[in-house]
């Protein structure tokens, strides 16, 4: 029994963006461990890390 032709590897663009974003956020040392006691505090640090990334990109 032969297998039907497969299209091969097709990367999903949106998934790549999400994975790269998580990798960039992983560079922030505060986000690498679960130090925060509240979700609001953890979310605030996440926003700070994203702002830091965007400011660095705008500065170039």
Chimera marker file (.cmm) of the C-alpha trace (Angstrom):
<marker_set name="trace">
<marker id="1" x="0.000" y="0.000" z="0.000" r="1" g="1" b="0" radius="0.5"/>
<marker id="2" x="1.553" y="3.279" z="-1.059" r="1" g="1" b="0" radius="0.5"/>
<marker id="3" x="1.274" y="6.483" z="0.929" r="1" g="1" b="0" radius="0.5"/>
<marker id="4" x="-0.354" y="9.491" z="-0.687" r="1" g="1" b="0" radius="0.5"/>
<marker id="5" x="2.012" y="12.303" z="-1.550" r="1" g="1" b="0" radius="0.5"/>
<marker id="6" x="2.491" y="14.605" z="1.361" r="1" g="1" b="0" radius="0.5"/>
<marker id="7" x="3.087" y="18.290" z="1.036" r="1" g="1" b="0" radius="0.5"/>
<marker id="8" x="6.168" y="18.159" z="3.255" r="1" g="1" b="0" radius="0.5"/>
<marker id="9" x="7.002" y="20.491" z="6.095" r="1" g="1" b="0" radius="0.5"/>
<marker id="10" x="4.997" y="23.703" z="6.086" r="1" g="1" b="0" radius="0.5"/>
<marker id="11" x="5.822" y="26.156" z="8.886" r="1" g="1" b="0" radius="0.5"/>
<marker id="12" x="2.940" y="27.985" z="10.458" r="1" g="1" b="0" radius="0.5"/>
<marker id="13" x="3.761" y="31.697" z="10.499" r="1" g="1" b="0" radius="0.5"/>
<marker id="14" x="1.704" y="32.602" z="13.561" r="1" g="1" b="0" radius="0.5"/>
<marker id="15" x="3.172" y="29.777" z="15.645" r="1" g="1" b="0" radius="0.5"/>
<marker id="16" x="6.688" y="30.938" z="14.805" r="1" g="1" b="0" radius="0.5"/>
<marker id="17" x="5.871" y="34.452" z="16.035" r="1" g="1" b="0" radius="0.5"/>
<marker id="18" x="4.485" y="33.155" z="19.310" r="1" g="1" b="0" radius="0.5"/>
<marker id="19" x="7.480" y="30.893" z="19.935" r="1" g="1" b="0" radius="0.5"/>
<marker id="20" x="9.970" y="33.701" z="19.147" r="1" g="1" b="0" radius="0.5"/>
<marker id="21" x="8.100" y="36.051" z="21.491" r="1" g="1" b="0" radius="0.5"/>
<marker id="22" x="8.337" y="33.525" z="24.315" r="1" g="1" b="0" radius="0.5"/>
<marker id="23" x="12.043" y="33.078" z="23.575" r="1" g="1" b="0" radius="0.5"/>
<marker id="24" x="12.641" y="36.838" z="23.742" r="1" g="1" b="0" radius="0.5"/>
<marker id="25" x="10.702" y="37.048" z="26.998" r="1" g="1" b="0" radius="0.5"/>
<marker id="26" x="12.733" y="34.133" z="28.344" r="1" g="1" b="0" radius="0.5"/>
<marker id="27" x="15.820" y="36.336" z="28.203" r="1" g="1" b="0" radius="0.5"/>
<marker id="28" x="14.384" y="38.462" z="31.001" r="1" g="1" b="0" radius="0.5"/>
<marker id="29" x="15.734" y="37.003" z="34.239" r="1" g="1" b="0" radius="0.5"/>
<marker id="30" x="12.728" y="38.043" z="36.312" r="1" g="1" b="0" radius="0.5"/>
<marker id="31" x="10.418" y="35.982" z="34.103" r="1" g="1" b="0" radius="0.5"/>
<marker id="32" x="12.567" y="32.851" z="34.196" r="1" g="1" b="0" radius="0.5"/>
<marker id="33" x="11.324" y="31.729" z="37.625" r="1" g="1" b="0" radius="0.5"/>
<marker id="34" x="8.059" y="31.852" z="39.535" r="1" g="1" b="0" radius="0.5"/>
<marker id="35" x="8.924" y="34.518" z="42.114" r="1" g="1" b="0" radius="0.5"/>
<marker id="36" x="5.659" y="36.423" z="42.070" r="1" g="1" b="0" radius="0.5"/>
<marker id="37" x="2.907" y="35.703" z="44.565" r="1" g="1" b="0" radius="0.5"/>
<marker id="38" x="0.069" y="37.302" z="42.635" r="1" g="1" b="0" radius="0.5"/>
<marker id="39" x="-1.013" y="37.039" z="39.020" r="1" g="1" b="0" radius="0.5"/>
<marker id="40" x="-1.280" y="40.824" z="38.748" r="1" g="1" b="0" radius="0.5"/>
<marker id="41" x="2.350" y="41.257" z="39.743" r="1" g="1" b="0" radius="0.5"/>
<marker id="42" x="3.512" y="38.597" z="37.264" r="1" g="1" b="0" radius="0.5"/>
<marker id="43" x="1.457" y="40.243" z="34.521" r="1" g="1" b="0" radius="0.5"/>
<marker id="44" x="2.992" y="43.630" z="35.307" r="1" g="1" b="0" radius="0.5"/>
<marker id="45" x="6.505" y="42.200" z="34.917" r="1" g="1" b="0" radius="0.5"/>
<marker id="46" x="5.461" y="40.630" z="31.629" r="1" g="1" b="0" radius="0.5"/>
<marker id="47" x="4.273" y="44.019" z="30.366" r="1" g="1" b="0" radius="0.5"/>
<marker id="48" x="7.550" y="45.614" z="31.483" r="1" g="1" b="0" radius="0.5"/>
<marker id="49" x="9.562" y="42.999" z="29.614" r="1" g="1" b="0" radius="0.5"/>
<marker id="50" x="7.512" y="43.503" z="26.423" r="1" g="1" b="0" radius="0.5"/>
<marker id="51" x="7.917" y="47.283" z="26.655" r="1" g="1" b="0" radius="0.5"/>
<marker id="52" x="11.667" y="46.813" z="27.050" r="1" g="1" b="0" radius="0.5"/>
<marker id="53" x="11.755" y="44.690" z="23.886" r="1" g="1" b="0" radius="0.5"/>
<marker id="54" x="9.726" y="47.193" z="21.877" r="1" g="1" b="0" radius="0.5"/>
<marker id="55" x="11.770" y="50.188" z="23.049" r="1" g="1" b="0" radius="0.5"/>
<marker id="56" x="14.985" y="48.425" z="22.062" r="1" g="1" b="0" radius="0.5"/>
<marker id="57" x="13.585" y="47.725" z="18.609" r="1" g="1" b="0" radius="0.5"/>
<marker id="58" x="12.428" y="51.317" z="18.148" r="1" g="1" b="0" radius="0.5"/>
<marker id="59" x="15.800" y="52.672" z="19.212" r="1" g="1" b="0" radius="0.5"/>
<marker id="60" x="17.625" y="50.879" z="16.381" r="1" g="1" b="0" radius="0.5"/>
<link id1="1" id2="2" r="1" g="1" b="0" radius="0.2"/>
<link id1="2" id2="3" r="1" g="1" b="0" radius="0.2"/>
<link id1="3" id2="4" r="1" g="1" b="0" radius="0.2"/>
<link id1="4" id2="5" r="1" g="1" b="0" radius="0.2"/>
<link id1="5" id2="6" r="1" g="1" b="0" radius="0.2"/>
<link id1="6" id2="7" r="1" g="1" b="0" radius="0.2"/>
<link id1="7" id2="8" r="1" g="1" b="0" radius="0.2"/>
<link id1="8" id2="9" r="1" g="1" b="0" radius="0.2"/>
<link id1="9" id2="10" r="1" g="1" b="0" radius="0.2"/>
<link id1="10" id2="11" r="1" g="1" b="0" radius="0.2"/>
<link id1="11" id2="12" r="1" g="1" b="0" radius="0.2"/>
<link id1="12" id2="13" r="1" g="1" b="0" radius="0.2"/>
<link id1="13" id2="14" r="1" g="1" b="0" radius="0.2"/>
<link id1="14" id2="15" r="1" g="1" b="0" radius="0.2"/>
<link id1="15" id2="16" r="1" g="1" b="0" radius="0.2"/>
<link id1="16" id2="17" r="1" g="1" b="0" radius="0.2"/>
<link id1="17" id2="18" r="1" g="1" b="0" radius="0.2"/>
<link id1="18" id2="19" r="1" g="1" b="0" radius="0.2"/>
<link id1="19" id2="20" r="1" g="1" b="0" radius="0.2"/>
<link id1="20" id2="21" r="1" g="1" b="0" radius="0.2"/>
<link id1="21" id2="22" r="1" g="1" b="0" radius="0.2"/>
<link id1="22" id2="23" r="1" g="1" b="0" radius="0.2"/>
<link id1="23" id2="24" r="1" g="1" b="0" radius="0.2"/>
<link id1="24" id2="25" r="1" g="1" b="0" radius="0.2"/>
<link id1="25" id2="26" r="1" g="1" b="0" radius="0.2"/>
<link id1="26" id2="27" r="1" g="1" b="0" radius="0.2"/>
<link id1="27" id2="28" r="1" g="1" b="0" radius="0.2"/>
<link id1="28" id2="29" r="1" g="1" b="0" radius="0.2"/>
<link id1="29" id2="30" r="1" g="1" b="0" radius="0.2"/>
<link id1="30" id2="31" r="1" g="1" b="0" radius="0.2"/>
<link id1="31" id2="32" r="1" g="1" b="0" radius="0.2"/>
<link id1="32" id2="33" r="1" g="1" b="0" radius="0.2"/>
<link id1="33" id2="34" r="1" g="1" b="0" radius="0.2"/>
<link id1="34" id2="35" r="1" g="1" b="0" radius="0.2"/>
<link id1="35" id2="36" r="1" g="1" b="0" radius="0.2"/>
<link id1="36" id2="37" r="1" g="1" b="0" radius="0.2"/>
<link id1="37" id2="38" r="1" g="1" b="0" radius="0.2"/>
<link id1="38" id2="39" r="1" g="1" b="0" radius="0.2"/>
<link id1="39" id2="40" r="1" g="1" b="0" radius="0.2"/>
<link id1="40" id2="41" r="1" g="1" b="0" radius="0.2"/>
<link id1="41" id2="42" r="1" g="1" b="0" radius="0.2"/>
<link id1="42" id2="43" r="1" g="1" b="0" radius="0.2"/>
<link id1="43" id2="44" r="1" g="1" b="0" radius="0.2"/>
<link id1="44" id2="45" r="1" g="1" b="0" radius="0.2"/>
<link id1="45" id2="46" r="1" g="1" b="0" radius="0.2"/>
<link id1="46" id2="47" r="1" g="1" b="0" radius="0.2"/>
<link id1="47" id2="48" r="1" g="1" b="0" radius="0.2"/>
<link id1="48" id2="49" r="1" g="1" b="0" radius="0.2"/>
<link id1="49" id2="50" r="1" g="1" b="0" radius="0.2"/>
<link id1="50" id2="51" r="1" g="1" b="0" radius="0.2"/>
<link id1="51" id2="52" r="1" g="1" b="0" radius="0.2"/>
<link id1="52" id2="53" r="1" g="1" b="0" radius="0.2"/>
<link id1="53" id2="54" r="1" g="1" b="0" radius="0.2"/>
<link id1="54" id2="55" r="1" g="1" b="0" radius="0.2"/>
<link id1="55" id2="56" r="1" g="1" b="0" radius="0.2"/>
<link id1="56" id2="57" r="1" g="1" b="0" radius="0.2"/>
<link id1="57" id2="58" r="1" g="1" b="0" radius="0.2"/>
<link id1="58" id2="59" r="1" g="1" b="0" radius="0.2"/>
<link id1="59" id2="60" r="1" g="1" b="0" radius="0.2"/>
</marker_set>
